[in-house]
Amino acid sequence: MTQNLSPATPLVGRDQELARLLGVLERARGGEARAVLVAGDAGVGKTRVLDEVVARAARDGMTVLSGHCVDLGDVGLPYLPFTEVLGVIAGDARLAEVLAAHPVVDRMLGGGTDAARDSRLQLFEGMAGLLADLADTAPLLLVLEDLHWADQSSRDLLRFLLSRGVFQRPTGGVAVLASYRSDDLHRRHPLRPLLAELVRLPAVERLELRPLADAEVARLVRALEERPLPETTVRRIVERAEGNAFYAEELLAATDTEAGGVPSGLADVLLIRFEQLSDTAQQVLRTAAVAGRRVEHDLLREAAGLPEAELESALREALGRQLLVPGDGDTYSFRHALAREAVYADLLPGERARLHGAFARLLTERPRRAETAAERAHHYRESHDLAEALTASLEAADHARRVGAPAEELRHLEAALDLWSAVDPSARPSGEGHNRVTLTLRASSAAAHAGAAHRAVALTRSALAGVDQEEDSELAARVRYTLAGNLMTVDNLSAAYAHSSEALALIPAEPPSPTWVWAAATHVLAARHVGATDTALRVAHEALAVAERLGVTDARADLLVSLAALEGGGRRSPQGRARLREARDLARGSGNAPVELRALFNLAVGSFEAGELEECLPWLTEGLDRARRSGLLSSAYPLEMRYLRLVVLYTLGRWDECVRDAATDTEALPTAGGYATAPAWYVSLARGDLTVADRAKALQEGPFDWMGTLVAGIVRTDAAALAGDPEAAVERMRFTVEALTDDAGVRPDVTVRLAALALSAVSDRAVELRLKGDEAGARRWADTATELVELARASAVRGTDHAPQGPEGMAWLARAEAEWLRAGSGPDVEAWGKAVAAFDYGDAYELARCRLRHAEALLTAERREEAAVEAAAVRETAARLGALPLLERADALIRRGRLSDARGDTASPLTAREQDVLRLLARGRSNRQIGEELFISGKTASVHVSNILAKLGAASRGEAVAIAYREGLIAPEPTASG
């Protein structure tokens, strides 16, 4: 239910806003897709402006669809505004045929099967396809009101539609107008991050409805009242309204009563109008306020307990006062949400509970439509009928699961768990799965599906606290190995191993059982992670034999994945990858998508670890496609695969593709966190944007997230090194390693990379101090370098058998060793040659950075021709990637060492853009003309000209051109005569 101005209210003071919105409609009629987020305080006139736009759109032949969000406290109605839109479409004979072509969206209306969770993306794409097809028949206007009350699934669907869905399809034109109360958005409001994402999209803009000026409020008040008003009355309304059109209208209405003075608060104003009604009408409004956003006529009659004639008389009175407005389908709703809130707040506690109970019972007596379960749960809870609230919450969770809304399923399950202990055991739902432990396990599964890994861990810990292992050892084991699996997703590896050990001990191996097999499979994975290879191998082979004997195919596949990493050459060997392909096929045949995704992830990682980056991408594509079709995109392995895909693109130097794909991750995986941001930040940092370090810092300041901490550590350590701040680089590296080290003291693999990055800044400082003659200072930093290289050496190997990391880890170790030698004694040609060779597996940027150090070492060794070749290669890579800081360092080395002379050619110290500007300078262009030809501002052109003068050591534009001709940076252009 929304609060709005009357459609008859004149639209005052909104000419600019209306013109802007009508311009969006005009562009939609021209075939464009645009969206406007309409913000403003409650009562400022958002709905009135939208009503005007809707009326004009309808007159112009556009298809208009509207949906509203609703406040039901902590109870969510999944996809509510979109189900309202679908209801309108289904009821319009002209549109029903289009709807029939998209049966998948029927699940939003409660249709479909329990498999709906497994096709959430299909649901989203179905909605996008439906809207696109509607737009093909006529330009479409979609209006969504009160987004501040939107449920998470509706927010996710809106994100999809605006960033990838209907806005990415060729249509006949779509306009989306979505309103929300800006004064309701506290710092942690879930809508805030979504708005921040959406306004960055090119097709989305924000429109803020500001309070009206005093003169406009006065004009509005006079326009609303036919009779002349005393100036003092108008002035007092203007003062009280404070620019809010709704306040003004309500204050004006209150002057037409015999009540005393005008109250200072809006609630008081609303209650004055309410109290002017008859007792029966007040009773009806109190009952309607408890119903929520809207109420059906017969439901209101039964809840109020009034004869039809009395109800109709009361409703006519309320409608006449415009406190209620009629709606579609024989329904009524409050004209303003704030009016409903004020009436509801004025109820006595006992009266409120009694009316909630009446609505709950009436809804229960009706056909048990699944979509009413959330409302019934709300009413039963507010009426203090906790047993029925528990039952309805579980039904609401089932409904959320069927429509593919895991976040809402989790919320309803947690509500049920909160109620569980307050409900008498005899009144709790009975049947399999209806006990606190199994419900908690189900909630942890929903959390994992929603991408809330840490919440999944907390819920499983709660289940562990409630399980009685003596009474049900099998359930106790299942809880423990589930907890172990969840702990591994957040990299708490030692704790995972402890719990998997306990799980295996609780279930005897004989007689064999599927529970023991899965406990063993989880223990194998945990043992491998903590380096207990012998244990992992022994248990894996034993469990594999049992799985084959019992025919537990998916567990067999899971064990084969673990063995592929444990035996022979590991998952990067041909034998290991053959075993992984077998596991993939077994998991697919058994229908176990999570195990299949694990096999595909390991196939991709095996290729990556073997340095076969191009071969890695098809496995990732297959895995992510399978995750989409299974509804598991937010679970652990798809998150890892998405991240790995972006890392591979980054490593291969396909940076623009990497950034573009990363930009879609927030839409596709709203809970991805560091998985989505990291590779794009790596690109930004390499291209010279050091401010990403500040954005990365936020990942370390919030609640602990393992991946976010890792990403922030890499970005912030490298940023400090690039800024020449070794103190900060070392501090950030140590902080990150400590944060990621598990309870058993096992450091993360990324330690070797972090140490190498910090060593870069440390060796720079040591070399700088040595050149200044400060040997003591240089030795102190050399000692720091020794500490860091030892840390890198220790983390470059894994487990008790000291197996080395893959090519990437060993490449970072080679770089760390070379930086250590540079800090202690200066650039070492051989060490940097090894680092170059190590990164030659495919990491374009890190290879170039090592080649620059190699060129520096060759130059120091007077091997200038070889140094020139290396520096030129670095320059070519940096220019191709757009890595400006690296390009500038390469140019500086070329100039300092006169390496262009050594190669017999000229390496320009200018960037590609500066060379473009230089050519136009040579033609005598002004800054303004340069800007026009290069499509940049004159101010930006001026900055480029200043940079050119500084780099060439010129005092004027003419001198810069002369130097450029002399040094061969530009060639004379032929005249008209040739």
N, C-alpha and C positions, 0 to 999 in steps of 0.2 A: 504494500500500500504506500502510495506517495502522498505527500502534502503539496498542494499546488494552488495557484490562483484560479478563480473561476474562468471558464472559457469566455464568459462575457466581459471579463476584466479587460479594460483597454491596455494595449501594450505601449507602455510609456518608457522612454529613456533607453530603448534597446535597438535603436536604428542600426548602429554599427554592427552589433552582434547578429542581428537578423540578416543584414546584408551579407555578412560573412557566411552564415549557414546557408542562405539561399544560393550563394555562389558555389558552395559544395554540391548542392542539388543540381545546379546547372552543369557542373562538370560531370556528375554522374549520368545525367541525360545525354552527355556527349560521349559516354563510354568509359569514363574513368572510375576508379575505385578509390574512395576517400573516406576518412573517419575523423570525427571531431569528438574529443573528450570534453564535455561541458561540465565545468566545476563551479561551485558556488555554495555559500552557506545555506542552511535550511531556511526556506521561505524567501529566498532572494529572487525567485521567479524563473527557475530552470524549466519547470514543467510548462509554465505559461508560454515561454519562448518556443519550447519544443512543440506545443500544441499548435502554435501559429505556423511553424515550419511544416508540420504534418498536414495541416489543412491545405496549405498551398501546394504541397507535393501531391496530395490526392487530386486537387483540381487540375494539376498538370499531367495527370494520367500515370503517375508513379504507383507501383505496388508498395503499400505501407504496411509494415509489420512491427508491432510493439510488444515488448516484454518487460516485466517489472520484477525487481528483487524484493525480498521481504525479510523483516527482522523477526526471527523466532528464537531469540536468545542464542543458546549454544546448540540449537537443533538446526541442521542444514537440510534443505530440500535440493538434492542434486539437480543441476541444470534448470532451475525453476524458470528463469526468464525465457529460456529456449523452449521449454515444454509449453509455455504460454503461447509462444510464437507458432509452434507446431499445431497447437489446438486451433488457432485462427486459420492456419493453412488448411487443416483437415476439414474445417467447417465451411470453406469457400469452394464451391463447385468448380470455379475457374482454375483453382490451384491444386485441387486434390489429385489430378492426373499427374502433375509434376511430383507431388509427394509420393505417389505410388511407385515411382521409378527409383526411389531411394529407401527401400525397406529397412535398411540398417538403423535409420534414425528412429524407427518405431520403438527401440529399446528405451529411449528417453521417456516414452509414455508408458513404460512398464512392460512392454512386449519383449520378445527375445527369450534367451535361455540363460542358464548360469554361466555359459561360456562368454557372456558379454564382456567380462573383465579382460578376457584374452584378446579383445579387439578394440581397445579404446581409440587407437588411431583411426581404425575404420569408422568408428562412430563420428569422430571429428571430421574425417574426410567426407563422410556421407552428408553431414550438415553443410560443409562447404560446397559440395556438389549440388545439394538441393538449392542453396541460395544462388549459386551461379546459374543454375538452370532457370530459376525464377527471374533472374536479372536478364536472361536472354529473351524472355517473353515481354518484359517491360522493365524500365529502370526501377531499381529497388531501393527503398529507404527502410533501414532497420533501426528501430529506436529501442534502446535498453536504458531503463530508468533505475536510479538508486543502486549503482554499483557498489556503494559502500556496504551494502547488505549482501552482496553476491557470495554464494558458496564457492569453495575452491574449484570444484569441477567447472562451474560456469566461468570463473576467471581463466582457467586453463583453456577452455574452449574459445573464449574471446581472444586470448593470446594467439592461439592457433589460427583463427580466422583472419586476424589482422596482419600476422607476420608470415604465414605460409599458406593459409587456406584460400578463401575466396579472393583475397587481394592479389594472389599470384596466378589467377586463372583469367583467360580472356573472357570477359562477360560483356553484357549490354550496359553495364554501369551500376555500381553499388555505392550507396552512402550509408555510413553507420554513425549514428549520433548516440553517445552514451553519457549519461549524467551521473554525478555523484556529489555527495555533500563533502566539501573540503573541510568544514569545521568538525567533521566526525573522524577525520584521519589522524589519529594519534600516532606517535612515532613508530609503534610496532603494529600498526594496522596492516593486515595482509594485503590490502589493495595498493599500498604505497610502492612496493617494488615493482608490481605489474605496471603501474602508471609510468614509473621511471623507464621501464623497458619500452613501452608502447610509444611514448613521445619521441623516442629516437628513430622510430620507423619513418621513412620518407613520406608515406601516405597518411600519416596520423598527425593531427595537430591538436592543440589544447586551447580551449576557450574559457576564460574565467569571467563569470558574471559578477561584477563588482556591485557593492551596494549603490543604490540610486543616490544621486545628489539631492539635497534638500528641496530644491526647486522642482525636481522631477517627482518626488514623493508628494509634494503639495499639488502638482498638476494631476497626479493619479487620484488623490483623495477627492479632488473637486470633480473629476470625471466620473468617479464611482457614485457620487451622490447627486441626484437630480435637483434637490432643493438647495438653496444657498446655505452655506455653512459659515458660522462666525469665524472670523480670522483667528481668534484665540483657540478655537477648537482645532482648526487646521494646523496651527503652529504647534499645539501640544501633541497632536498625532505625529507630525513630522519629527518632533524631538524624540518621542517614544519609539517610533519605527526604526530610527537609526539606519535609514536607507534600505530597509527590508520591506519589499512590497507586501508580503504576506502579513507581517506585523501591522502594516498600515491598514490593510483591508479589515483585519480582525479588530483593530482598535476603532476603526470607523463604525463597524457593525455594533460594537459595544456601546457606542454613544446613543444608539436608537433604543435604549432600554431605560427602565426606571431604576437601574442599579446605581450604586453610588459612584465614587470616582473611578477613573480608569486605573486598573492594576498595573504594576510596573513590570511584571513578568508575563511572558507569552502564555504560560500555563494558566495563570489567573484569568487572562483575557478569554482563553478558550473555555474555561469553566464557567465564566459569566454567561456566555452564550448557551452553554449546556444547561445551566440552571434556570434559564428562561423557559425551558420546555416543561411540558406537563410531567407528572410523576411517571406515567406510563411510558412516555417517550424517553425519559431519562433511563428507565429500566431497560428499554430496548437498546439504547446506546451503550449502557454498561455491558450488556450481554454481547453486543457486537464487538466491543473493545476487546473482550476476552477471546473472541473467535480468531482475531488476527487481522491479516491484510484485507480479506473480504469474507463474506459469509453468504451462504445460500438462503433463500427466503424460507424454505421449509425447515432448514436446520435452525435458523434464528427463531422461528415460531416455536419449535419444540423446546429449545433451550430456554426461551423466555417464559414458556408456559402460558401463553396468551391465546385467547380465541382469535380467529382470523380477522374479524372486524376490528377488534381493539389493536391488533398488530398493524393492520393497514393504516388506521388512523394515526398511530404513533409514528409509523414510517413516513407518512405524508407530512407530518409536522417536522420531523428531522430533515426530510428532503427539502421542505420549504425554507428552512433555516440554513440549508446548504451545509449541514454538518455531515450528512450522508449523501452519496450520489449513487444512482443506479448503475449497474454494470451488465455485462453480457451474461446470458444464461440464468436470468432470474436471480441475480446476486446484488449485494449492496457493499459498498466500501466507504470508509471514512474519506471525506474530501481531503483531509490533511493527515499525514502520519502523526504530526505533533498533536493534533486534536485527539486522535486515538490514544496516544501516549498519556496525555493529560487526563483523559477520562479513566484510563486503566489505572493510573497512579492514584486516583481519588477513591478507588474501591477499598472497602474494608478487607483486611486479610481473610476473614472467614468467607466473605462474599466472593472474593476472588477465587478461593479454593473451590467453593461450591459450584461456581459457573464453569471453571475448568473441568471439574468432574462431570458436569452435565454434558459438555461438548465431547469429552472423551467417551462417555457411555454411548452418546448418539452416534459418533463415528464408528464405534465398535459394533453397534447393532446393524449398521449398514453393510452392504456387500464389502468384504474385506479386501478392498483395493490396496495393493502394495504401496502405492504412492501416498496413502494417508498414514502410513505407519509412523513417519517422523512427526506428523502433527499429533497423532494419538500419544506418542511418547512424551511430547511436550505437555499436552494437557494433563495426562496422568501424573507426570512429575509435579506440575504446579498444583495439582489437587491433592498431593501427598499420597496418592495410591501407588506406592512404589513397586508393588508386585506387578501390576499391569504396565507400569512404566518400563519395567525390566523386559517384559515380554515384547512390548511394542518396540523398544530399542533394538532388540535382536531381530525383529522383523524388518526394521528400517535398515539395519546392517545388511541383511540378506538382499533387500531391494537395491541398496547402493552397490553391492557386489554385482548384481545382475546387470545394472546399467553402466558398469565400468567406472565406478567412482571410488577408488580405494581410499582416498583421504577421508571421504564421508563415512565409508565403512569403518575405518579406524575410529573416527569420532563417536559413532554410535556404539561400537564395541566398548570403547573406554567408558562411555556413559553407562552401559550395562554393567561393567565391572565396578564402577563407583556405587551402583545400586545393589550389587550382589550381596554384600554383607548386611545391608539394611533390610533385606527381604527374608522372611522366614523360610527355612529350607523346604518346608512342605509346599510353599507357594511359588517356588522357583520352577522355571521350565524344566521338564524332564526329557530324557532321551540321550542318545549318544552325542557326545561333544558338549553337553550342557553341564559343565562344571567349571569352576573358576580357573583351573590350570589349563584345560583345553581351550577355553575362551581366550585366555591370555596368550596362549600360543597362536591362536587364530589372529588375534590383534597384532602380534608381532609379525605374522605373515603379511597382513594388510600394510603394516608400516614399511616392510621391506619392498612391497609392490609400489608403494607411494614414494619410495626413495628416501625414507627416513631411517637410515641405517642405525643411528644412535638410539632412536626411539625403539627400534626393533630389539636392540640389545637390552635396553632398560625393561621392556616388557617381558623378555625371556628370563631375565634375572628375577623379575617378580613371580613368574611361573615357578622358577626353581625354589623360591622361598616358600611356596605353597604346596609343593609336592611331597607326598609321603612315600619315600622310597621303599619302606618296608611293606606298605600296603600294595603298592603298584610299582614294582621295580622297572617294568618295561616302560611305563610312562615317565618315570624318573630318568631313565636312560635317554628317552627321546628328548626330554627337555634339555638335558645336558649337551647332547650332541647338536641340538638346534642352537643352543647358546654358543657352543664352540664355533659353529658355522657363522653366526652373526658377528661374533668377536673378530673372526678373520676378516670380515668385510670392513672393519674399522681398524685393522692392523694391530689388535691387541693379541699378539701371537702366543705369548707365553701363557696367558690366561686361557686362551682357546685350547692349547695343548693340555693344560691341567683338567679342563672340563671334559675334553674328549677321552682322556685317560679314565676319568671317573665313570663316564658313560659305558665304556667298554668293559670296565670291571663289574658293572651292575648286571650285565646280561651274560649268562654262561654261553660258551661257544657250542656246547652240546646240551640239548639237541639244537641243531642249527635253526636260525630264524632270520627273517628279513630285517628285524630291528637290530640284531647283532651285526649283520652285514653293513647296514647303513652307519651304525656306530663305528665300525671298523673303518669304513671308507672315510668318514670325517676325521678319525684319528690319524689315518695315513696322511691326509692333507695337512693337518696341524703339525704332525711330526716333521714333515718335509719343511714346513715353514720355519721351524725352530732349529733345523739342522740335524735332527735325530734320524739320519738316513737309514741306519741299520734297522731301527725299529719300524720305520715306515715301510721298508722293503719286506721285512718279515711278515708284518700284519697284512700288507697288500696282497702278497701271494696266497696267504692263508684265506683271506676274505674272498679273493677272486675264485678260488676253488669252491668255496661254499656258495657264492653267487651263481656259479655255473650249475652246481648241483640242484639248487633251489629254483633256477630259472628266473632270478631277479635281474633282468636284462639291463635295466637302467643303472643299478648299482654296479654291475659288471663294467658298464661303460665308464662310470665314474672312476672306478679303480684303474682301468686301462689308462685314463688320462693321467692319473697320478704316477703310474709306472712309466709312462712315456717320459716324464720329467726326471725320474729317479734312476733309470737304467741306461746303460750304454752311453751314447753321446748326448743323452737328454733330448728335450723336445726340439732342439735345433738340428739334430741329426736326421738323415733320411729314414732310419729305422724308427726313431721316435715319432716322426710325423706320419709314418705309415700306421703306427699304432693309434695315433690320434684320429686319423681318418676312420679307422675301424670303430673307435669309440663314438665318433659323430654319427656313424650309420646306425649303431646299436641304439643310441639314445633316441635318434629320430624314429626308429622303428617302434620303440616302446612308448613314444609320445611324451617323453620327459624333456620338455624344452629347456629347463635350467641346466641339466647335464649336457645337452646338446650345445648350449651356449658356452659352457665351460670348455668343451672340446674345441669349438671354433676359436675361442679366445686363445687357447694354448697353441693352436695351429698358427694363428697370427703372430703370437709372441715368439714361437719357434723360428718363424721366418725372420722376424726382427732381430732376434738374438744371433741368427746366422749371418746378419748383415744383408739379407735379401729383402730390401725394403719394398721394391715394386711387387714382389710375390706376396708380401704381407697384406696388401690392400684388398685383393679379392676375398680373402678369408674374412676380413673385417666387414666388407660389404655384405657377404652372405650372413654373417652373424647378426649384424644390425637389422637386416631384413627379417631374419627369423625372430628377433626380439620384438620388432614392430608387430608382426603377425601374431605373436603370442601375448602381447600386452605387457611385456617385461622390460620395456626400454629404461625404466628407472631403477631396475635391479642392478646388482653389483657388477656382473660381467659385462653387460651392455654399456654401463658407464665406463668401465675400463676400456672396452673396445672403441667407444667414441673418442675417448681421450687418446688412445693409441693411434687411431686414424689421423687425428689432428697432429699428433707428434710426428708421425711419418711424413705427412705433407710438409710440416715445418722442416724436418730433417732433410728432405729431398730438395728443399729450396722452393717449393710451390707455395710461397707465402701468401699471395693474394687469395688463392683457393683455400688455404688454411684459415685465414681471417674471415672469409665469406662463410665457410661452413661453421666456424665457431660462433658467428653471429646468430645462427639459427638454433644453437643449442639451448639457449635460455627458453625459447619457445617449446622445443621438442622435449627438453628435460629440465623443467623448472627447478628441480632440486639438485641439479648437477654440480653447482658450486665450482670448486677449482677445476673439476674435469672439463668444464666448458670454457673457462676463462684463460687457463694456463697458456696454451699454444699461441693464442692471439696476443697475450701479454709478452711472450718471448719475442714475437715479431716486432711489436711496438718498441720494446726496449732496444732491440738490435737496430731499429731505424731511428733511434735517438730520443725517444720519448721517455725520459727518466721519471715522469710523473706517475707512471704505472706502479712504481714502488710504493707510492702513497695509497693507491687503490688496493694493492696487494696486502698492505699492512692491515687493512680492515679484516682480512681473512684470519689473521692471527689474534685479533682483538676480541672477536666474538666467541661463542661457545666452541670448544675444541673440535676441529674437523681435521682428520689426518691428511687427506688430500689437499685441503686448503692450506694447511700449515706447510706442506712440502712445496706447493706452488709458490706461496709467498716467500719461503726461504730462498728458492732459486732466484726469483725475480729481484728480491731486495739485496741479496748478496751480490749478484751480478751488477745491479745498478750502482751499488757502492764501489765496486771495482772499476766500473766505467767512469765514475765520478772521481776516481783517484783518492778514495778514502779507505785505506787499509784497516783502520781501527773499526769502522762500521762494518766492513766486509767480514772481518773475523768475528766480531760480536754477533752479527746476524747468522753467520754459518753455525757458530756454536749453539746459539739459542735454538735454531731449527733442529740440529742433530739431537740435542737434549730432549726437545719436545717429542721427537719421533722415536726415540729409543724406548723399547718396551720394558716391562717390569723386570725381565731377566737380564737387562743390560745389552740386549742385541740391538746394534745400530742399524738404521735403514740402509739399503743399497745406495741411496742417493748421496750418502756421506761423501763418497769419492768425488762426485761432481761438485758438491758444495765446497769441499776442500780445495779442489783445483781452481774454482772461481775465486775464492778468497786468496789463494796463493798468487794469482795474477796481480792483485793489488799489492800484496806483500813484497813480491819481487820487484815491482816498479819502484816502491819506496826504498828498498835496499839499494838498488842500482842508483837511484837519485842521490842518496846520502853518500854512497861511495864516490860518485863523481864530484861531490862537494868536499871530499876529504874527511867526512865524518865516519871514520871506520868503526867507532864504538856504536854509533847509531845503526850502521849497516849490519854489524854483528848481531845486535838485538833483534832486528827483523829477520836475519838469517836463522836465528834460533827459533823464532815463531814459525818460519817456513819449515824447519825440521819437525816441529810438533805436528804441523798440518800434513806433511807428506807421510808421516808415520800413521796418522789417522786414515789417510787415503789408502795406504798399503793394507791396513788391517781390514778395511771395509770392502776392498776389491775382491776378497775371497769370501765364500759362504760356508757355514756349517763346520762340523768337526773334521770333514775330509778336505777342507780348504779348497773346494772347487772354485775356480775363478769365475767371475761374472762374464757375461757375453762380450762381444766386440765393443759395445758402447762403454761399458764399465771399464774395460781394459784401456780404451782410448783415453778416458778421463784420467786414469792412473798414469798413463804415459805423459799426459800434459802436466799433471801434478809433479812428476819426477823432473821434467824439464824446467818448470817454474822454480822448483827447489834448487836445482843447480844454478839457475840464473840469479837467485837471491844470494847464494853463497859465494859464487866465483865469477858470475857473468854469463852471458849467452853461450850455450853449448850446442854446436852444430849437430853433433850426433844425436843428442837427446831430442832436439826439436825435429830432426829428421824422422826419428821413431814416432814422435807424436803425430807428424803429418801422415806417416804411413798408417798409423792406427786409425785415424779419422777418415781414411780414404774409403771406408766401407760404405759411405754415402752421405755423411753429415756435411752438407755444403758449407754452412756458416762456420762451424767449429773447425773444419778443415782450413778455411780461409784464415781464421784467426791464428791457427798454428803455423800456417805458411808465412804469415807476417812476422811472427817471432823467429821462424827459420830464416827469413830474409835478413832480419836484424842480426842474427848470429853469423850468417854468411858474410854480411858486410863487415862485422867486427873482425872476422878472420881474413879480410881482404879478398874474398872471393866474390867480386863485384858483379861479374856477369851472371853467376848463378843467383845472386841476390836480386838482380834486376828481373830475371825470369820469374822468380817467386813473387816479387812485389807486383809485377804486371798481372800475374794470375789472381792475386788477391784483389787488385783494383777491378778487374773484370767481374769477379764474383760479387764484390760489394756493390758495384754499379747495377748489376742485374737484379740483386735482391733489394736494392734500395736501402742498404745498410750504411747510412751516411757517416756515422762515427768511424766505422772501419775504413770507409773510403777516404776520409780525411786523414786518418793515420797512415794509410798506404801512401797517399800523396806526400805527406810530410816526410816519410822515410825516403821516397824517391827524390824529393828535392834535397834533403839533407845529405844523402849519399851520392847525389848526381847520377842516379841509376839510369836515367833516360839516356845519358851519354854512353853508359856501358852497353846498352842494347842498341844504340844507333838510332833511336826513335825518340819521340817526345811524348811524355805522359802528362796530361793536363792536370794542373792542381785544382781545376774548377769542376764543380758538379755538372751533371747533364743540363739542369735548368740554367745554371750560370753560363754555360756555353751558349745556350739559346739566347740568353739576354745579351751576351757579348756580341754575337753575330748581329743583333739588332742595333746595338751601340755603334758597331762599325758602319751601319747604314744611316747613322745620324738620328735615330729615333729618340724621342723624349721618353721620360718615364711613363707618362700617360699612354703614349703610343705603344710602348713595349707591353704595358698591361693589357691594352686592347687586343694586340696581336696574339698574346700568350694566354688570354682569358684569365688574367690575374689582376688584382687591384694595383693602382699606381703606387700606393704605399709599399706593397710587396715588391714591386719592380725596383723601387728605390733601395730597399734593403739588399736585393741581389746586386745592384750596382755598387753599393758600398762594400759588399763582400768581395766583389771582383777587384776593386781598387786596392783593398787591403792585401789580398792574396798575391796580386801582381806587383805590389809596392809602388803603385802609381798615385800621383797627386791629383790627376784629373781624368775625365772620361777619355779625352783625346790621347793622353799619355798611355792609358790602359790599352787602347786599341793598338797604338804603336808597338807596345811591348808584346801584345798578343801576335801581331804580324811577325815581329822579329823572332819570337820563340816558336813560331809555327803552330800556335794554338788555333788560329783561324787562317784560312787562305783567302787572298784577294778574290773578289767576285768579278767576273767578266763584265765589261761595259756593254752598252747596246750594240756598239760596233764590233764587239768581240775582242 
